[in-house]
Amino acid sequence: MRLAVNLTYQGAAELARAAERLGYAAVLAPEGYRSDAASLLGLVAGQTERVALISGVMQIPARPPGLTALTAATLDALSGGRFRLGLGVSNPDVAQGWYAAAADRPLARTREYVEVVRRALAGGPVRYEGRHYSVGGTAPLHVLTEPVRADLPVYLAAVGPANLRLAGEIADGWIGVFTAPEAVAEAVTEIEGGRKRAGGDMAGFEVLPSLPTAVGPDPATAADLLRDQYVYLMGIGDAERNVYCALSRRLGYGHVADALRERLAAGDRAGAARALPVDFIDRTALIGPVPRIAERMAEYAEVGVTTLGVMVSAAATTQAQRLVILRDCAEAWQLSGVAS
């Protein structure tokens, strides 16, 4: 199992260079309230030499597929073939509220979107008429970036069983969040179903969950550093459509999600943070001292994780703190016995 780190736009280049020196295999640029993924990875492409660059993830509603293909090809060329295109449909509230985009039929939209992107990355002119996306017409989509490669890896963020099977069928990897080892094992089973449907297997398929990470003398102390991040993620949009609340319910913590949302609705953000039990955070994060984090890393490797993402910004407010977490996790990775 390899390691990756989720970047923030603050100090991204320094963090990426440090990750490369420490043996991390990849850096991921999330996309949301604070920054887009493409700008950040364009910076990092010129500041690193070996580490893979992953959009973790570019939001499908934010860009037409032609622009995504062009952006992917550009980042891949700038980085010497190190870019991996991570895509996700985002929350329906974000799709509609931010991008004025439709959010219905996410599986069908994703399938068409990936097909257009792959055709464009193959290098030829593309005309495509689908139910949700139409490109070409009198001006066919044609990516002329050099070099452009048809085999540029595409990863999908997915949560539910049908989404996971789709990722297995049409993608080269899965990006997961907010997930416990047993949930990863279940996800891999669904992905395998999609791989079989496409006539393949799991060989070469990337399984990459990203986990909030906090290093501390004990799990409870470390968990306190992550509470605000959980409140932020579980508080986005409508509770019934929030993917993080949905994941909580799948893990048997629906009552926790309900209590958190009730406190938020009452304007009590501190109370929402207190509603999160340590064991819930522990199941979906890397917390505690370095040896304990090493044990947790081994648990994820055992269920099929090929690259484990470390989210250093959830517990850190300064660059110095982020760099400490980065180094501590590299040490834990070596202690875990699963480093590759």
N, C-alpha and C positions, 0 to 999 in steps of 0.2 A: 504494500500500500504506500502511495505517495502522499505528500502534503501540498495543499494550496492555501493561499491567504486571500481573504476579501479585502480589497483596498477601499480607502476613502480618498476623496480628492485632496484633502489636506495631507501634504507630505507623501503623496502617492509614489513619486519617483524614488525617494529615499527608502520607503518601505519595500518597494519592489526590488531595489538593488540589494537590500539586506536579505530579503527572502531568497534571492538567487544565490547569495554567498552561503546561506545556511542550508542549501540543498532542497529548497521547496521546488516542486515541479511546475507550479502554475500560480498565476495571480488572477483573481476574478474582479471585475468591475461591476458592481450592482448598479441598478438604475432606479431612481425614485425621486424622493423629495429634494435630495441634496445635489445630485449630479447625474448627468447622462453617462452611459458606458463608453461610447465611441470617443469622446473627447479625452477622457481619462486614459484610455488604452493607447490613443495616439501619442500622448506624452510618454507613457511607459515604454512604448515600442522603441523609442529613441534612447532610452536610458538603461536598457537591459540587453543581454546578448543571447541567453539560453532559455529563460523561463517562458513557458507557454502563456499566452494572453487569452483570457476567456471573458466574453461578455456574460455576466452572471446575474440577471439576464437582460438582453434588449427586449423591450416590450413590444409585442406584435401590434397592438393597436396604435402605437406611436408612429409607425413608419409604414409606408407602402412597401410591398416586397421588393420592388425594383431598387429602392433606395437602400434597403437592408443588404441586398446582394452587392451593390456598389460599395457600401461602407465596409462590408466583410472583405471584399477583394482588396480594397485600399489598405486596410489594417494588416491583412496578410502580406501584402507586398512590402509595406513599410517595415514589418517585423521579420522579414526573411522567412515567411512560411510558418510563423508561430501562433497564428490566430485560430481560435476555436469559437464558432458562433453559437452562443447560448441564447435561446428564445423562450418566451413565455407569454401567456395571454393576459396576465395581471388580473387584479380584481375587477369585476364588472363596474364597480363604482368609479375606479380609476379610468377604465377604458372610456366610459361615457362622460365623466366629469372633467377629465384632463384633455382627452383627445377627440371628444365628440364622435367616438367610434362605436359601432354596434358591438354588443357583447354576446349576442345569441349564437347558438351552435358553435361553441368554441372548438370542438374536435374537428368539425368540417372546415372551419376557417384555418385552423393550424395546418391541416393536411394540405389544403390548397396553397397556403403561404409558403410552406417548405418546398412544395413542388416547383413553384415559380422561382424561388431563390436557387434551388439546385440547378434548374435549367439555365438560369442566367449565369451561374458560376461555371457552367460547362463551356461558356465562351461564345456560343452562337447567338444569333438574334432570336428573341422569344416573343411569340404571340400566344396568348393564353386566355381562354374564355371559361371561367368557372362560375359557380353560383355566387361566390363571395368576392372574388378578385378577377379583374379583367385587365390585361396589359397588352400592349402592342398596337393593334389597329394600323394606322398609316405610319406610325413611328415605332417600330418594334423595339422592345427592351434589348439593349446590347451593351454588356459590360466589356470595356476595352482595356481594363487595367492589366498591366503586364508585370510579373506573370500572374495569370489567373488559373486556379486549379479546381477541377470539378469535384475532387475528393476532399475539399475543405470540410472538416468535421462540423456537424450540426448537433448540438445538444438541446434537449427540451426540458424545461421545468414542468413537473407534473405532480399531481397529488392523488386524484381518484384512480380507481382501477382502470377505467376506460382510457384515461389520459396516459397512464403508465404503459398500457398495451400499445397505444399509438406511438409513444416514444420508442418502444422496442421495435416497432414495425418500420418507422420512417426515419429514425434518428441514429446517431452514432454514440449517444451518451445521454444520461439523465442527471439533471441537477435537482437535488432535493434540499429542503430546508426544514428546520424545526422538527426533527425526526429522531426517534429512538432506534436502537439496533434491531429490535423485533419488527419495527415498522419498515426498516430498510429491507429486512428479509422478506417481508410480504410484498414490498415493492418490486424486488428482484424477481419474485415468482411471476408477477403480472408482466414485467418487462420480458421475461423469458417467453411468455405466451405470445407477445407481439413479435419477438424475434423468430419464433417458429412459424408464425403466420407469414412472415416475409421470406421464409426458407433459410434462416440463419440460426446462429447460436450466440452465446454471450462472449465468445472470443473477440477481444478487441473493443468491446463495448465499455464505455466509461460510466462508472457508478460514483457520483460525486455529490454527497450531501455536504452542506455547509452548516456549521454549528456555532452558536454564540459561545464565546470562550472567556473564562475568568480564572486566573490563577490566584490562589489564596491558601491560608493555613488549613482551612477546612471547607467542606462543601457549602455550609450555611453562609459563611462569610463571603465566599466567592459568589454565591447565588444572589446576594443582595446587590452586587454590582451589575447584575443583568436585569433586574426587575423593570427598570424604566424601558429597556428595549422590548421586553415582552409586552408591556402595556401599549407601547407605540404600535407594534405590529398587530396585536389583537384588537386594537381600537380603530383600525382603518375601515372606513365605510360601514355598510350595514352588517350587523352581526351574523345574519343568516348567509351572507355571501362572502364573508371574510374567510380566506383560505386558512389562516392561522387558527381561527376558532374551529374551523372544520377539522383541521388536523388534531386539535386538542380533543375534540369529541371522539375521533377515531382511536385515540390513545386512552380513552376512558375518563377524560377530564372535562366532560361537558359542563359539569357543575362549576368548575373553576372558570371556564369561559363565561358562563352566565353571571357568576358573581362579579367578575372583572367588569363586564359590560354594564351591569347594574350600577356599580360604583362610578364608572365613567359618566353614565347618564345623569347621575346625581351631582356631577362636578367634583367628585372626590378622587382625584388621580392618585393621591398617596394611598387611599384605601384600596384602589384597584391594584396597586403594586403589592400591598400586604395580602391581597386575596390569593396570591400565587404561592402554593406550598413548595417547599424546597425540593421535594421528591419529583414534582412535575418539571421544574427547571432542570433537575439533575438528569432526568431521562432524555432530555432534548438538547443538552448542552455539554460542554467540557468544563467541569468546575473542580476546584480543589487544588491540592499540591501537585507538583510535577509527577511523582510516581503514580498517583491516582489517575491523572489524566492519561498517562501511558497505558494503564490498565483499560481505560475506556477506549482508547484508540485501538487496542487489540480486539475489543469486542466488536467494533465496527468493521475491522478487517475480516473477522471471522464470518460475517454475514454477507460478504461480497463487495464491500467498498473498495474501489480501486484508487481513488484519490479522495482524501478527507479535507474539506475546506474549513479553515479556522477564521472565525469572524472576530478580529481583534478590536474593532471599534465599539462594540457593544459595551465593553467594560472599561474602555480607556477614553479619556478626554484629552490627552496630550500625546504628541508623537513619541516622547520618551516612554510613556506607558505602553503604547502600541508596540514599540520595538522590544520591550521586555517580554511581553506576551509572545511575540514572534520567536524570540530566542528560547523561552521556556518550552514552547510547543515543539521546537526542533529537538530540544533535549529529551522531551517525553517521547517523541517519535523514535529516537534512537534507543531509548530504554524499552520501548514496547516490544521489540523483537520482530516487528512487521515492516521495518523500513526497507524500501526498494528503490 
